[in-house]
């Protein structure tokens, strides 16, 4: 079945857009998010099957973004926890010095 790229659809969590834009947005998502997202046709509310979305993406030359295969390539996001615990236990003068150092570093 050929679909009109300008057909109005609703991408779950992103709102209403054209079918081509929805498929391109879906292909840019991480694999886990891509499998959980859904595209619904506005005219009749029917959900597009994942196979149909994959077929449209390949037909229109859209490839999913590269997957990161090694967890070592992605750094752990532990810095917010470290900073949060430092701020919770630090006295006020130390926080002021840290803020000023951050300002100086940010201006460079």
C-alpha positions as CSV (number, residue, x, y, z in Angstrom):
1,X,0.0,0.0,0.0
2,X,1.4,3.4,-1.0
3,X,0.9,6.2,1.5
4,X,0.9,9.9,0.8
5,X,3.9,11.5,2.5
6,X,1.9,14.6,3.2
7,X,-0.9,12.7,5.0
8,X,-1.7,14.1,8.4
9,X,-0.7,11.7,11.2
10,X,-0.2,11.9,15.0
11,X,3.1,10.7,16.4
12,X,2.6,9.6,20.0
13,X,4.2,12.0,22.3
14,X,5.1,14.5,19.6
15,X,1.8,15.6,18.2
16,X,0.3,16.1,14.7
17,X,2.6,16.2,11.6
18,X,3.0,14.8,8.1
19,X,3.6,11.1,7.6
20,X,7.1,11.8,6.2
21,X,8.1,14.0,9.2
22,X,6.7,11.4,11.6
23,X,8.7,8.6,10.0
24,X,11.8,10.7,9.9
25,X,11.3,11.6,13.6
26,X,10.7,8.0,14.5
27,X,13.9,6.9,12.7
28,X,15.9,9.5,14.7
29,X,14.8,8.0,18.0
30,X,16.8,5.5,20.1
31,X,15.8,1.9,19.3
32,X,14.0,1.4,22.6
33,X,12.0,4.7,22.1
34,X,11.3,3.8,18.5
35,X,9.8,0.4,19.4
36,X,7.5,2.1,22.0
37,X,6.3,5.0,19.7
38,X,3.2,4.8,17.6
39,X,1.9,6.6,14.5
40,X,-1.8,7.1,14.2
41,X,-3.6,8.3,11.1
42,X,-5.7,11.4,11.8
43,X,-8.5,10.7,9.3
44,X,-9.5,7.3,10.9
45,X,-7.4,6.9,14.0
46,X,-5.8,3.6,12.8
47,X,-2.3,2.8,14.1
48,X,0.4,2.1,11.6
49,X,2.1,-1.2,12.0
50,X,5.9,-1.3,12.7
51,X,6.4,-3.2,9.5
52,X,4.6,-0.5,7.5
53,X,6.6,2.2,9.1
54,X,9.9,0.3,8.3
55,X,8.7,-0.2,4.7
56,X,7.9,3.5,4.3
57,X,11.3,4.5,5.8
58,X,13.2,2.2,3.4
59,X,11.0,3.4,0.5
60,X,11.8,7.1,1.3
61,X,15.5,6.4,2.0
62,X,15.4,7.0,5.7
63,X,17.6,4.8,7.8
64,X,17.6,4.5,11.6
65,X,20.4,6.2,13.4
66,X,23.4,4.1,14.3
67,X,23.0,2.0,17.4
68,X,25.6,2.2,20.1
69,X,26.7,-1.4,20.6
70,X,29.2,-1.0,23.4
71,X,28.2,0.5,26.8
72,X,31.8,1.7,27.1
73,X,31.2,4.2,24.3
74,X,28.6,6.0,26.3
75,X,29.7,7.6,29.5
76,X,27.7,7.0,32.6
77,X,25.5,10.0,33.6
78,X,26.6,10.0,37.2
79,X,27.8,13.7,37.4
80,X,24.4,15.1,38.5
81,X,24.4,12.7,41.5
82,X,27.9,13.6,42.5
83,X,27.2,17.3,42.3
84,X,23.9,17.0,44.1
85,X,25.6,15.1,47.0
86,X,28.4,17.7,47.1
87,X,26.0,20.6,47.2
88,X,23.9,19.0,49.9
89,X,26.8,18.6,52.3
90,X,28.8,21.7,51.4
91,X,28.9,24.9,53.5
92,X,27.7,28.2,51.9
93,X,31.2,29.7,51.3
94,X,32.3,26.6,49.4
95,X,29.2,26.9,47.2
96,X,29.9,30.5,46.5
97,X,33.5,29.6,45.5
98,X,32.3,26.8,43.3
99,X,29.8,29.1,41.6
100,X,32.5,31.7,40.9
101,X,34.8,29.0,39.5
102,X,32.0,27.8,37.3
103,X,31.4,31.3,36.0
104,X,35.1,31.8,35.2
105,X,35.3,28.4,33.4
106,X,32.1,29.1,31.4
107,X,33.4,32.5,30.2
108,X,36.5,30.9,28.7
